[in-house]
């Protein structure tokens, strides 16, 4: 039986030291306690870039103009109840102080160390690509 497709946009925020920001999913959310790239669901009428701008403002208090997102790769993963399709964008420029607003823990991590963090299955294939880019 076909599964519904869930469209989610994610962003690898990269600091001047080439570290990537990941956030720990808060208690009470699905996949709680796992680390992920910031982002969220794409609502009807939104582009992936506009969804990311909205989500990063809501989750981390930063402003990112849509033109600052560079498409990088995507994940396609079948979970039990849905199929996730998730474009991953890169971003090196934003405005404001990064402040978690949903009780999530955040960490700046070197790409070659992302494997040390428990991440959702859909995120795992993205790690080698980021590692190869940010060596």
C-alpha positions as CSV (number, residue, x, y, z in Angstrom):
1,X,0.0,0.0,0.0
2,X,1.4,3.4,-0.9
3,X,2.5,5.6,1.9
4,X,1.8,9.3,2.2
5,X,4.8,11.5,1.2
6,X,5.9,14.0,3.8
7,X,7.8,17.0,2.4
8,X,10.3,18.5,4.9
9,X,13.1,21.0,4.2
10,X,16.3,20.9,6.2
11,X,19.4,23.2,6.4
12,X,23.0,22.6,7.2
13,X,24.0,25.9,8.8
14,X,27.7,26.2,8.4
15,X,29.8,28.5,10.6
16,X,33.1,30.2,9.6
17,X,35.0,27.2,11.0
18,X,33.1,24.8,8.7
19,X,31.2,23.3,11.6
20,X,27.5,22.2,11.0
21,X,24.7,23.1,13.4
22,X,22.6,20.2,14.6
23,X,19.7,20.3,17.1
24,X,18.4,17.7,19.5
25,X,14.7,16.9,19.2
26,X,12.9,17.8,22.4
27,X,11.1,15.4,24.7
28,X,7.5,14.7,23.5
29,X,8.3,15.0,19.7
30,X,8.7,12.0,17.5
31,X,12.3,10.7,17.4
32,X,12.9,12.6,20.6
33,X,16.5,12.8,21.7
34,X,17.9,12.4,18.2
35,X,20.0,15.0,16.6
36,X,18.9,16.6,13.3
37,X,19.5,19.4,10.9
38,X,17.2,22.3,11.6
39,X,14.1,22.7,9.4
40,X,10.6,21.4,9.2
41,X,7.5,20.6,7.2
42,X,6.7,22.4,4.0
43,X,3.2,23.8,4.3
44,X,0.8,24.1,1.3
45,X,1.8,27.1,-0.8
46,X,5.3,27.3,0.6
47,X,8.5,26.6,-1.3
48,X,11.2,24.7,0.5
49,X,13.2,27.9,0.9
50,X,10.3,29.9,2.3
51,X,9.6,27.0,4.7
52,X,13.2,27.0,5.9
53,X,13.2,30.8,6.4
54,X,10.0,30.4,8.5
55,X,11.3,27.4,10.5
56,X,14.7,28.9,11.2
57,X,13.1,32.0,12.6
58,X,10.6,30.0,14.7
59,X,13.1,27.5,16.0
60,X,16.4,29.4,16.2
61,X,15.5,33.2,16.1
62,X,17.5,33.8,13.0
63,X,16.6,35.6,9.8
64,X,17.7,33.9,6.5
65,X,16.7,35.4,3.2
66,X,15.6,32.7,0.7
67,X,18.5,33.6,-1.6
68,X,21.0,32.4,1.1
69,X,20.0,28.8,0.8
70,X,22.1,26.7,-1.6
71,X,20.5,23.4,-2.7
72,X,22.9,20.5,-1.8
73,X,21.3,17.1,-1.8
74,X,18.2,15.3,-0.6
75,X,17.0,12.4,1.5
76,X,14.3,9.9,0.5
77,X,13.4,7.5,3.3
78,X,10.5,5.1,4.0
79,X,9.4,5.3,7.7
80,X,6.7,3.0,9.0
81,X,3.8,5.4,8.4
82,X,5.0,7.7,5.7
83,X,7.8,8.3,3.1
84,X,10.0,11.3,3.8
85,X,11.3,13.5,1.0
86,X,13.7,16.1,2.4
87,X,15.8,18.5,0.4
88,X,18.9,19.6,2.3
89,X,20.2,23.1,1.8
90,X,23.5,24.7,2.8
91,X,23.6,28.2,4.4
92,X,26.6,30.2,5.6
93,X,24.8,33.6,6.1
94,X,22.1,34.6,8.5
95,X,21.1,37.5,10.7
96,X,20.6,37.5,14.4
97,X,21.8,35.5,17.4
98,X,21.2,31.8,17.2
99,X,18.8,31.1,20.1
100,X,16.9,27.9,20.5
101,X,13.2,28.7,21.0
102,X,11.7,25.2,21.4
103,X,13.7,23.9,24.3
104,X,16.1,22.0,21.9
105,X,19.8,21.6,22.6
106,X,22.1,22.7,19.8
107,X,25.7,21.8,18.9
108,X,28.2,23.0,16.3
109,X,29.9,19.8,15.0
110,X,32.6,19.1,12.5
111,X,31.1,17.1,9.6
112,X,33.5,14.1,10.3
113,X,32.1,13.9,13.8
114,X,28.4,13.8,12.9
115,X,28.5,10.0,13.0
116,X,29.0,10.3,16.8
117,X,25.5,11.7,17.2
118,X,22.3,9.6,17.1
119,X,20.4,10.9,14.1
120,X,17.2,9.8,12.4
121,X,17.7,7.2,9.7
122,X,16.8,9.7,6.9
123,X,19.7,11.9,7.9
124,X,22.4,9.3,7.9
125,X,23.1,9.2,4.1
126,X,23.6,13.0,4.3
127,X,26.6,12.8,6.6
128,X,29.2,11.4,4.2
129,X,28.2,14.1,1.6
130,X,28.7,16.9,4.2
131,X,31.9,15.3,5.4
132,X,33.3,15.2,1.8
133,X,32.3,18.8,1.2
134,X,33.7,20.3,4.5
135,X,37.0,18.4,4.7
